[in-house]
Amino acid sequence: MRQLVRFQEDLSVNYCKLVAISADESKVAAAYRYGLGASFPFLSDEKREAIDLLGIRDEVEGEYPGCAVPTTFVLASDLTIHKIYDGWFFVGRPTLEELRMDLRELMSRRKNYKYAAYNRDEIKAVVCPAEMWLDGAPPLGASGNPTGHGVVQWFSVDDGYGVIVDDVGDSIMLRFTGIPGLGYRTVRPGTEVEYEIVKSPTGVRCAVNVQVIRGPEGKGAGSLTSGIVSGLNQ
Protein backbone atom coordinates (compact mmCIF):
# COMPACT_ATOMS: atom_id res chain seq x y z
CA MET A 1 0.00 0.00 0.00
CA ARG A 2 2.88 2.37 0.71
CA GLN A 3 4.08 1.82 -2.85
CA LEU A 4 0.69 2.89 -4.17
CA VAL A 5 0.86 6.04 -2.05
CA ARG A 6 4.20 6.84 -3.70
CA PHE A 7 2.56 6.21 -7.08
CA GLN A 8 -0.45 8.49 -6.52
CA GLU A 9 1.24 11.70 -7.64
CA ASP A 10 2.35 10.15 -10.93
CA LEU A 11 -1.18 8.94 -11.60
CA SER A 12 -2.76 12.31 -10.84
CA VAL A 13 -1.16 13.83 -13.96
CA ASN A 14 -1.90 10.82 -16.16
CA TYR A 15 -5.70 10.60 -16.10
CA CYS A 16 -5.58 7.55 -13.82
CA LYS A 17 -7.17 6.92 -10.44
CA LEU A 18 -6.64 4.62 -7.48
CA VAL A 19 -9.12 3.17 -5.01
CA ALA A 20 -8.55 0.71 -2.15
CA ILE A 21 -11.27 -1.57 -0.76
CA SER A 22 -10.94 -3.44 2.52
CA ALA A 23 -13.20 -5.35 4.92
CA ASP A 24 -12.32 -2.94 7.73
CA GLU A 25 -15.03 -0.72 9.17
CA SER A 26 -15.03 2.74 7.66
CA LYS A 27 -13.39 4.55 10.61
CA VAL A 28 -10.51 2.05 10.61
CA ALA A 29 -10.07 2.43 6.85
CA ALA A 30 -10.12 6.23 7.24
CA ALA A 31 -7.47 6.13 9.96
CA TYR A 32 -5.28 3.85 7.86
CA ARG A 33 -5.66 6.18 4.86
CA TYR A 34 -4.73 9.19 6.97
CA GLY A 35 -1.72 7.43 8.47
CA LEU A 36 -0.39 6.52 5.05
CA GLY A 37 -0.95 10.01 3.64
CA ALA A 38 -3.05 8.65 0.78
CA SER A 39 -5.13 11.01 -1.34
CA PHE A 40 -7.14 8.26 -3.04
CA PRO A 41 -10.35 6.76 -1.54
CA PHE A 42 -10.33 3.89 0.96
CA LEU A 43 -13.71 2.16 0.73
CA SER A 44 -15.13 -0.09 3.45
CA ASP A 45 -16.67 -3.45 2.50
CA GLU A 46 -17.57 -4.32 6.07
CA LYS A 47 -20.50 -6.50 4.92
CA ARG A 48 -18.22 -8.36 2.48
CA GLU A 49 -20.55 -7.62 -0.43
CA ALA A 50 -17.83 -6.55 -2.87
CA ILE A 51 -15.54 -9.39 -1.77
CA ASP A 52 -18.21 -11.95 -2.60
CA LEU A 53 -19.28 -10.20 -5.79
CA LEU A 54 -15.68 -10.23 -7.03
CA GLY A 55 -15.15 -13.82 -5.89
CA ILE A 56 -12.10 -13.07 -3.77
CA ARG A 57 -13.24 -14.22 -0.31
CA ASP A 58 -10.45 -16.14 1.45
CA GLU A 59 -12.11 -19.44 2.40
CA VAL A 60 -8.98 -21.08 3.86
CA GLU A 61 -7.97 -18.37 6.37
CA GLY A 62 -7.37 -20.01 9.75
CA GLU A 63 -7.48 -17.01 12.09
CA TYR A 64 -10.00 -14.43 10.91
CA PRO A 65 -13.16 -15.10 8.91
CA GLY A 66 -14.32 -12.89 6.05
CA CYS A 67 -10.92 -11.87 4.74
CA ALA A 68 -10.22 -11.22 1.09
CA VAL A 69 -7.47 -12.64 -1.07
CA PRO A 70 -5.22 -9.61 -1.77
CA THR A 71 -6.12 -8.77 -5.35
CA THR A 72 -5.28 -5.90 -7.68
CA PHE A 73 -7.59 -5.09 -10.59
CA VAL A 74 -6.38 -2.86 -13.42
CA LEU A 75 -9.38 -1.35 -15.18
CA ALA A 76 -9.78 0.41 -18.50
CA SER A 77 -11.64 3.73 -18.70
CA ASP A 78 -14.92 1.90 -19.41
CA LEU A 79 -14.32 -0.12 -16.18
CA THR A 80 -13.69 -3.39 -18.03
CA ILE A 81 -10.95 -5.49 -16.42
CA HIS A 82 -7.61 -5.27 -18.19
CA LYS A 83 -5.57 -7.40 -15.79
CA ILE A 84 -5.91 -9.13 -12.41
CA TYR A 85 -3.01 -9.68 -10.01
CA ASP A 86 -3.51 -12.50 -7.48
CA GLY A 87 -1.63 -11.44 -4.36
CA TRP A 88 -2.11 -14.67 -2.39
CA PHE A 89 1.67 -14.88 -2.36
CA PHE A 90 3.45 -11.57 -1.92
CA VAL A 91 5.38 -12.02 -5.16
CA GLY A 92 2.05 -12.11 -7.01
CA ARG A 93 1.34 -8.50 -6.14
CA PRO A 94 2.22 -5.97 -8.86
CA THR A 95 5.25 -3.75 -8.69
CA LEU A 96 4.86 -0.09 -9.55
CA GLU A 97 6.68 -0.73 -12.82
CA GLU A 98 4.23 -3.48 -13.75
CA LEU A 99 1.33 -1.15 -13.04
CA ARG A 100 3.00 1.58 -15.06
CA MET A 101 3.33 -0.77 -18.03
CA ASP A 102 -0.32 -1.80 -17.72
CA LEU A 103 -1.42 1.82 -17.69
CA ARG A 104 0.86 2.65 -20.61
CA GLU A 105 -0.79 -0.11 -22.63
CA LEU A 106 -4.25 1.18 -21.75
CA MET A 107 -3.34 4.81 -22.46
CA SER A 108 -1.80 3.89 -25.81
CA ARG A 109 -5.27 2.88 -27.01
CA ARG A 110 -6.41 6.50 -26.84
CA LYS A 111 -6.54 8.39 -30.11
CA ASN A 112 -4.77 11.34 -28.50
CA TYR A 113 -1.99 9.32 -26.86
CA LYS A 114 0.79 10.52 -29.17
CA TYR A 115 2.14 14.05 -29.52
CA ALA A 116 1.15 14.12 -33.19
CA ALA A 117 -2.50 14.08 -32.19
CA TYR A 118 -2.07 17.55 -30.62
CA ASN A 119 0.39 19.02 -33.13
CA ARG A 120 -2.32 19.71 -35.70
CA ASP A 121 -3.46 23.12 -36.92
CA GLU A 122 -7.12 22.48 -36.11
CA ILE A 123 -6.21 21.55 -32.53
CA LYS A 124 -3.71 24.37 -31.98
CA ALA A 125 -6.31 26.87 -33.20
CA VAL A 126 -8.38 25.97 -30.12
CA VAL A 127 -5.72 24.90 -27.59
CA CYS A 128 -3.32 27.73 -28.29
CA PRO A 129 0.44 27.07 -27.89
CA ALA A 130 2.24 29.50 -25.57
CA GLU A 131 4.45 30.55 -28.50
CA MET A 132 1.41 32.22 -30.04
CA TRP A 133 1.54 34.87 -27.32
CA LEU A 134 5.29 35.57 -27.22
CA ASP A 135 4.72 39.03 -28.71
CA GLY A 136 1.68 39.73 -26.58
CA ALA A 137 -1.98 39.86 -27.56
CA PRO A 138 -2.52 40.67 -31.25
CA PRO A 139 -5.23 43.17 -32.23
CA LEU A 140 -8.64 41.58 -31.92
CA GLY A 141 -9.73 40.09 -35.25
CA ALA A 142 -6.33 40.53 -36.91
CA SER A 143 -6.30 36.79 -37.67
CA GLY A 144 -9.52 37.04 -39.64
CA ASN A 145 -11.57 35.16 -37.05
CA PRO A 146 -15.00 36.53 -36.09
CA THR A 147 -15.05 38.41 -32.78
CA GLY A 148 -17.46 38.48 -29.87
CA HIS A 149 -18.26 40.17 -26.59
CA GLY A 150 -19.54 38.64 -23.38
CA VAL A 151 -19.09 37.93 -19.70
CA VAL A 152 -17.28 35.01 -18.08
CA GLN A 153 -19.94 32.82 -16.47
CA TRP A 154 -17.55 30.48 -14.67
CA PHE A 155 -13.93 29.41 -14.79
CA SER A 156 -12.37 26.38 -13.07
CA VAL A 157 -8.92 27.23 -11.71
CA ASP A 158 -8.21 23.52 -11.18
CA ASP A 159 -9.14 22.44 -14.70
CA GLY A 160 -8.16 25.52 -16.69
CA TYR A 161 -11.37 26.04 -18.61
CA GLY A 162 -14.72 27.79 -18.31
CA VAL A 163 -17.61 29.36 -20.19
CA ILE A 164 -18.30 32.84 -21.57
CA VAL A 165 -21.91 33.90 -22.17
CA ASP A 166 -22.13 36.23 -25.17
CA ASP A 167 -24.50 39.17 -25.69
CA VAL A 168 -27.32 36.96 -27.00
CA GLY A 169 -27.00 34.36 -24.23
CA ASP A 170 -25.04 31.70 -26.12
CA SER A 171 -22.18 29.82 -24.45
CA ILE A 172 -18.59 30.01 -25.68
CA MET A 173 -15.95 27.58 -24.40
CA LEU A 174 -12.91 29.22 -22.78
CA ARG A 175 -9.57 27.54 -22.13
CA PHE A 176 -6.75 29.21 -20.23
CA THR A 177 -4.56 28.84 -23.33
CA GLY A 178 -6.90 31.25 -25.13
CA ILE A 179 -5.90 34.05 -22.74
CA PRO A 180 -2.75 35.75 -24.13
CA GLY A 181 0.22 35.52 -21.79
CA LEU A 182 2.79 33.11 -20.40
CA GLY A 183 2.36 30.69 -17.52
CA TYR A 184 -0.98 29.63 -16.13
CA ARG A 185 -3.70 32.23 -16.76
CA THR A 186 -7.11 32.55 -15.13
CA VAL A 187 -10.08 34.85 -15.28
CA ARG A 188 -12.75 35.58 -12.68
CA PRO A 189 -16.47 34.93 -13.24
CA GLY A 190 -18.21 38.21 -14.03
CA THR A 191 -15.29 39.57 -16.06
CA GLU A 192 -16.34 41.41 -19.24
CA VAL A 193 -14.28 40.24 -22.23
CA GLU A 194 -13.86 40.47 -25.98
CA TYR A 195 -12.49 37.55 -27.97
CA GLU A 196 -12.11 35.79 -31.28
CA ILE A 197 -14.26 32.77 -32.09
CA VAL A 198 -12.90 29.49 -33.50
CA LYS A 199 -14.55 26.10 -33.81
CA SER A 200 -13.12 22.90 -32.40
CA PRO A 201 -12.92 19.78 -34.61
CA THR A 202 -16.22 18.70 -33.02
CA GLY A 203 -17.92 22.00 -33.81
CA VAL A 204 -17.81 23.59 -30.34
CA ARG A 205 -17.39 27.38 -30.42
CA CYS A 206 -14.31 28.42 -28.46
CA ALA A 207 -12.85 31.78 -27.44
CA VAL A 208 -9.23 32.68 -28.18
CA ASN A 209 -7.25 35.89 -27.89
CA VAL A 210 -9.49 36.71 -24.94
CA GLN A 211 -9.04 40.35 -23.95
CA VAL A 212 -10.33 41.75 -20.68
CA ILE A 213 -12.45 44.91 -20.76
CA ARG A 214 -13.11 45.09 -17.03
CA GLY A 215 -13.16 42.75 -14.06
CA PRO A 216 -16.04 42.15 -11.65
CA GLU A 217 -16.86 45.13 -9.47
CA GLY A 218 -14.28 45.52 -6.74
CA LYS A 219 -12.11 42.63 -7.98
CA GLY A 220 -9.31 42.01 -10.45
CA ALA A 221 -10.04 40.11 -13.62
CA GLY A 222 -7.92 37.03 -12.96
CA SER A 223 -6.60 35.42 -9.79
CA LEU A 224 -5.12 32.15 -8.59
CA THR A 225 -5.02 33.33 -4.98
CA SER A 226 -5.75 36.63 -3.32
CA GLY A 227 -2.11 37.58 -3.77
CA ILE A 228 -1.39 36.38 -7.29
CA VAL A 229 -3.11 37.99 -10.26
CA SER A 230 -2.89 36.67 -13.81
CA GLY A 231 -4.84 36.71 -17.04
CA LEU A 232 -5.17 40.50 -17.15
CA ASN A 233 -4.06 40.82 -20.82
CA GLN A 234 -2.28 44.10 -20.24
C-alpha positions as a Markdown table, in Angstrom:
| # | Residue | x | y | z |
|---|---|---|---|---|
| 1 | Met | 0.0 | 0.0 | 0.0 |
| 2 | Arg | 2.9 | 2.4 | 0.7 |
| 3 | Gln | 4.1 | 1.8 | -2.9 |
| 4 | Leu | 0.7 | 2.9 | -4.2 |
| 5 | Val | 0.9 | 6.0 | -2.1 |
| 6 | Arg | 4.2 | 6.8 | -3.7 |
| 7 | Phe | 2.6 | 6.2 | -7.1 |
| 8 | Gln | -0.4 | 8.5 | -6.5 |
| 9 | Glu | 1.2 | 11.7 | -7.6 |
| 10 | Asp | 2.3 | 10.1 | -10.9 |
| 11 | Leu | -1.2 | 8.9 | -11.6 |
| 12 | Ser | -2.8 | 12.3 | -10.8 |
| 13 | Val | -1.2 | 13.8 | -14.0 |
| 14 | Asn | -1.9 | 10.8 | -16.2 |
| 15 | Tyr | -5.7 | 10.6 | -16.1 |
| 16 | Cys | -5.6 | 7.5 | -13.8 |
| 17 | Lys | -7.2 | 6.9 | -10.4 |
| 18 | Leu | -6.6 | 4.6 | -7.5 |
| 19 | Val | -9.1 | 3.2 | -5.0 |
| 20 | Ala | -8.6 | 0.7 | -2.1 |
| 21 | Ile | -11.3 | -1.6 | -0.8 |
| 22 | Ser | -10.9 | -3.4 | 2.5 |
| 23 | Ala | -13.2 | -5.4 | 4.9 |
| 24 | Asp | -12.3 | -2.9 | 7.7 |
| 25 | Glu | -15.0 | -0.7 | 9.2 |
| 26 | Ser | -15.0 | 2.7 | 7.7 |
| 27 | Lys | -13.4 | 4.5 | 10.6 |
| 28 | Val | -10.5 | 2.0 | 10.6 |
| 29 | Ala | -10.1 | 2.4 | 6.8 |
| 30 | Ala | -10.1 | 6.2 | 7.2 |
| 31 | Ala | -7.5 | 6.1 | 10.0 |
| 32 | Tyr | -5.3 | 3.9 | 7.9 |
| 33 | Arg | -5.7 | 6.2 | 4.9 |
| 34 | Tyr | -4.7 | 9.2 | 7.0 |
| 35 | Gly | -1.7 | 7.4 | 8.5 |
| 36 | Leu | -0.4 | 6.5 | 5.0 |
| 37 | Gly | -1.0 | 10.0 | 3.6 |
| 38 | Ala | -3.1 | 8.6 | 0.8 |
| 39 | Ser | -5.1 | 11.0 | -1.3 |
| 40 | Phe | -7.1 | 8.3 | -3.0 |
| 41 | Pro | -10.4 | 6.8 | -1.5 |
| 42 | Phe | -10.3 | 3.9 | 1.0 |
| 43 | Leu | -13.7 | 2.2 | 0.7 |
| 44 | Ser | -15.1 | -0.1 | 3.4 |
| 45 | Asp | -16.7 | -3.4 | 2.5 |
| 46 | Glu | -17.6 | -4.3 | 6.1 |
| 47 | Lys | -20.5 | -6.5 | 4.9 |
| 48 | Arg | -18.2 | -8.4 | 2.5 |
| 49 | Glu | -20.6 | -7.6 | -0.4 |
| 50 | Ala | -17.8 | -6.6 | -2.9 |
| 51 | Ile | -15.5 | -9.4 | -1.8 |
| 52 | Asp | -18.2 | -12.0 | -2.6 |
| 53 | Leu | -19.3 | -10.2 | -5.8 |
| 54 | Leu | -15.7 | -10.2 | -7.0 |
| 55 | Gly | -15.2 | -13.8 | -5.9 |
| 56 | Ile | -12.1 | -13.1 | -3.8 |
| 57 | Arg | -13.2 | -14.2 | -0.3 |
| 58 | Asp | -10.5 | -16.1 | 1.5 |
| 59 | Glu | -12.1 | -19.4 | 2.4 |
| 60 | Val | -9.0 | -21.1 | 3.9 |
| 61 | Glu | -8.0 | -18.4 | 6.4 |
| 62 | Gly | -7.4 | -20.0 | 9.8 |
| 63 | Glu | -7.5 | -17.0 | 12.1 |
| 64 | Tyr | -10.0 | -14.4 | 10.9 |
| 65 | Pro | -13.2 | -15.1 | 8.9 |
| 66 | Gly | -14.3 | -12.9 | 6.0 |
| 67 | Cys | -10.9 | -11.9 | 4.7 |
| 68 | Ala | -10.2 | -11.2 | 1.1 |
| 69 | Val | -7.5 | -12.6 | -1.1 |
| 70 | Pro | -5.2 | -9.6 | -1.8 |
| 71 | Thr | -6.1 | -8.8 | -5.4 |
| 72 | Thr | -5.3 | -5.9 | -7.7 |
| 73 | Phe | -7.6 | -5.1 | -10.6 |
| 74 | Val | -6.4 | -2.9 | -13.4 |
| 75 | Leu | -9.4 | -1.3 | -15.2 |
| 76 | Ala | -9.8 | 0.4 | -18.5 |
| 77 | Ser | -11.6 | 3.7 | -18.7 |
| 78 | Asp | -14.9 | 1.9 | -19.4 |
| 79 | Leu | -14.3 | -0.1 | -16.2 |
| 80 | Thr | -13.7 | -3.4 | -18.0 |
| 81 | Ile | -10.9 | -5.5 | -16.4 |
| 82 | His | -7.6 | -5.3 | -18.2 |
| 83 | Lys | -5.6 | -7.4 | -15.8 |
| 84 | Ile | -5.9 | -9.1 | -12.4 |
| 85 | Tyr | -3.0 | -9.7 | -10.0 |
| 86 | Asp | -3.5 | -12.5 | -7.5 |
| 87 | Gly | -1.6 | -11.4 | -4.4 |
| 88 | Trp | -2.1 | -14.7 | -2.4 |
| 89 | Phe | 1.7 | -14.9 | -2.4 |
| 90 | Phe | 3.5 | -11.6 | -1.9 |
| 91 | Val | 5.4 | -12.0 | -5.2 |
| 92 | Gly | 2.0 | -12.1 | -7.0 |
| 93 | Arg | 1.3 | -8.5 | -6.1 |
| 94 | Pro | 2.2 | -6.0 | -8.9 |
| 95 | Thr | 5.2 | -3.8 | -8.7 |
| 96 | Leu | 4.9 | -0.1 | -9.6 |
| 97 | Glu | 6.7 | -0.7 | -12.8 |
| 98 | Glu | 4.2 | -3.5 | -13.8 |
| 99 | Leu | 1.3 | -1.1 | -13.0 |
| 100 | Arg | 3.0 | 1.6 | -15.1 |
| 101 | Met | 3.3 | -0.8 | -18.0 |
| 102 | Asp | -0.3 | -1.8 | -17.7 |
| 103 | Leu | -1.4 | 1.8 | -17.7 |
| 104 | Arg | 0.9 | 2.6 | -20.6 |
| 105 | Glu | -0.8 | -0.1 | -22.6 |
| 106 | Leu | -4.3 | 1.2 | -21.7 |
| 107 | Met | -3.3 | 4.8 | -22.5 |
| 108 | Ser | -1.8 | 3.9 | -25.8 |
| 109 | Arg | -5.3 | 2.9 | -27.0 |
| 110 | Arg | -6.4 | 6.5 | -26.8 |
| 111 | Lys | -6.5 | 8.4 | -30.1 |
| 112 | Asn | -4.8 | 11.3 | -28.5 |
| 113 | Tyr | -2.0 | 9.3 | -26.9 |
| 114 | Lys | 0.8 | 10.5 | -29.2 |
| 115 | Tyr | 2.1 | 14.1 | -29.5 |
| 116 | Ala | 1.2 | 14.1 | -33.2 |
| 117 | Ala | -2.5 | 14.1 | -32.2 |
| 118 | Tyr | -2.1 | 17.5 | -30.6 |
| 119 | Asn | 0.4 | 19.0 | -33.1 |
| 120 | Arg | -2.3 | 19.7 | -35.7 |
| 121 | Asp | -3.5 | 23.1 | -36.9 |
| 122 | Glu | -7.1 | 22.5 | -36.1 |
| 123 | Ile | -6.2 | 21.5 | -32.5 |
| 124 | Lys | -3.7 | 24.4 | -32.0 |
| 125 | Ala | -6.3 | 26.9 | -33.2 |
| 126 | Val | -8.4 | 26.0 | -30.1 |
| 127 | Val | -5.7 | 24.9 | -27.6 |
| 128 | Cys | -3.3 | 27.7 | -28.3 |
| 129 | Pro | 0.4 | 27.1 | -27.9 |
| 130 | Ala | 2.2 | 29.5 | -25.6 |
| 131 | Glu | 4.5 | 30.5 | -28.5 |
| 132 | Met | 1.4 | 32.2 | -30.0 |
| 133 | Trp | 1.5 | 34.9 | -27.3 |
| 134 | Leu | 5.3 | 35.6 | -27.2 |
| 135 | Asp | 4.7 | 39.0 | -28.7 |
| 136 | Gly | 1.7 | 39.7 | -26.6 |
| 137 | Ala | -2.0 | 39.9 | -27.6 |
| 138 | Pro | -2.5 | 40.7 | -31.3 |
| 139 | Pro | -5.2 | 43.2 | -32.2 |
| 140 | Leu | -8.6 | 41.6 | -31.9 |
| 141 | Gly | -9.7 | 40.1 | -35.2 |
| 142 | Ala | -6.3 | 40.5 | -36.9 |
| 143 | Ser | -6.3 | 36.8 | -37.7 |
| 144 | Gly | -9.5 | 37.0 | -39.6 |
| 145 | Asn | -11.6 | 35.2 | -37.0 |
| 146 | Pro | -15.0 | 36.5 | -36.1 |
| 147 | Thr | -15.1 | 38.4 | -32.8 |
| 148 | Gly | -17.5 | 38.5 | -29.9 |
| 149 | His | -18.3 | 40.2 | -26.6 |
| 150 | Gly | -19.5 | 38.6 | -23.4 |
| 151 | Val | -19.1 | 37.9 | -19.7 |
| 152 | Val | -17.3 | 35.0 | -18.1 |
| 153 | Gln | -19.9 | 32.8 | -16.5 |
| 154 | Trp | -17.5 | 30.5 | -14.7 |
| 155 | Phe | -13.9 | 29.4 | -14.8 |
| 156 | Ser | -12.4 | 26.4 | -13.1 |
| 157 | Val | -8.9 | 27.2 | -11.7 |
| 158 | Asp | -8.2 | 23.5 | -11.2 |
| 159 | Asp | -9.1 | 22.4 | -14.7 |
| 160 | Gly | -8.2 | 25.5 | -16.7 |
| 161 | Tyr | -11.4 | 26.0 | -18.6 |
| 162 | Gly | -14.7 | 27.8 | -18.3 |
| 163 | Val | -17.6 | 29.4 | -20.2 |
| 164 | Ile | -18.3 | 32.8 | -21.6 |
| 165 | Val | -21.9 | 33.9 | -22.2 |
| 166 | Asp | -22.1 | 36.2 | -25.2 |
| 167 | Asp | -24.5 | 39.2 | -25.7 |
| 168 | Val | -27.3 | 37.0 | -27.0 |
| 169 | Gly | -27.0 | 34.4 | -24.2 |
| 170 | Asp | -25.0 | 31.7 | -26.1 |
| 171 | Ser | -22.2 | 29.8 | -24.4 |
| 172 | Ile | -18.6 | 30.0 | -25.7 |
| 173 | Met | -16.0 | 27.6 | -24.4 |
| 174 | Leu | -12.9 | 29.2 | -22.8 |
| 175 | Arg | -9.6 | 27.5 | -22.1 |
| 176 | Phe | -6.8 | 29.2 | -20.2 |
| 177 | Thr | -4.6 | 28.8 | -23.3 |
| 178 | Gly | -6.9 | 31.3 | -25.1 |
| 179 | Ile | -5.9 | 34.0 | -22.7 |
| 180 | Pro | -2.8 | 35.7 | -24.1 |
| 181 | Gly | 0.2 | 35.5 | -21.8 |
| 182 | Leu | 2.8 | 33.1 | -20.4 |
| 183 | Gly | 2.4 | 30.7 | -17.5 |
| 184 | Tyr | -1.0 | 29.6 | -16.1 |
| 185 | Arg | -3.7 | 32.2 | -16.8 |
| 186 | Thr | -7.1 | 32.5 | -15.1 |
| 187 | Val | -10.1 | 34.9 | -15.3 |
| 188 | Arg | -12.8 | 35.6 | -12.7 |
| 189 | Pro | -16.5 | 34.9 | -13.2 |
| 190 | Gly | -18.2 | 38.2 | -14.0 |
| 191 | Thr | -15.3 | 39.6 | -16.1 |
| 192 | Glu | -16.3 | 41.4 | -19.2 |
| 193 | Val | -14.3 | 40.2 | -22.2 |
| 194 | Glu | -13.9 | 40.5 | -26.0 |
| 195 | Tyr | -12.5 | 37.5 | -28.0 |
| 196 | Glu | -12.1 | 35.8 | -31.3 |
| 197 | Ile | -14.3 | 32.8 | -32.1 |
| 198 | Val | -12.9 | 29.5 | -33.5 |
| 199 | Lys | -14.5 | 26.1 | -33.8 |
| 200 | Ser | -13.1 | 22.9 | -32.4 |
| 201 | Pro | -12.9 | 19.8 | -34.6 |
| 202 | Thr | -16.2 | 18.7 | -33.0 |
| 203 | Gly | -17.9 | 22.0 | -33.8 |
| 204 | Val | -17.8 | 23.6 | -30.3 |
| 205 | Arg | -17.4 | 27.4 | -30.4 |
| 206 | Cys | -14.3 | 28.4 | -28.5 |
| 207 | Ala | -12.9 | 31.8 | -27.4 |
| 208 | Val | -9.2 | 32.7 | -28.2 |
| 209 | Asn | -7.2 | 35.9 | -27.9 |
| 210 | Val | -9.5 | 36.7 | -24.9 |
| 211 | Gln | -9.0 | 40.4 | -24.0 |
| 212 | Val | -10.3 | 41.8 | -20.7 |
| 213 | Ile | -12.4 | 44.9 | -20.8 |
| 214 | Arg | -13.1 | 45.1 | -17.0 |
| 215 | Gly | -13.2 | 42.7 | -14.1 |
| 216 | Pro | -16.0 | 42.1 | -11.6 |
| 217 | Glu | -16.9 | 45.1 | -9.5 |
| 218 | Gly | -14.3 | 45.5 | -6.7 |
| 219 | Lys | -12.1 | 42.6 | -8.0 |
| 220 | Gly | -9.3 | 42.0 | -10.4 |
| 221 | Ala | -10.0 | 40.1 | -13.6 |
| 222 | Gly | -7.9 | 37.0 | -13.0 |
| 223 | Ser | -6.6 | 35.4 | -9.8 |
| 224 | Leu | -5.1 | 32.1 | -8.6 |
| 225 | Thr | -5.0 | 33.3 | -5.0 |
| 226 | Ser | -5.7 | 36.6 | -3.3 |
| 227 | Gly | -2.1 | 37.6 | -3.8 |
| 228 | Ile | -1.4 | 36.4 | -7.3 |
| 229 | Val | -3.1 | 38.0 | -10.3 |
| 230 | Ser | -2.9 | 36.7 | -13.8 |
| 231 | Gly | -4.8 | 36.7 | -17.0 |
| 232 | Leu | -5.2 | 40.5 | -17.1 |
| 233 | Asn | -4.1 | 40.8 | -20.8 |
| 234 | Gln | -2.3 | 44.1 | -20.2 |
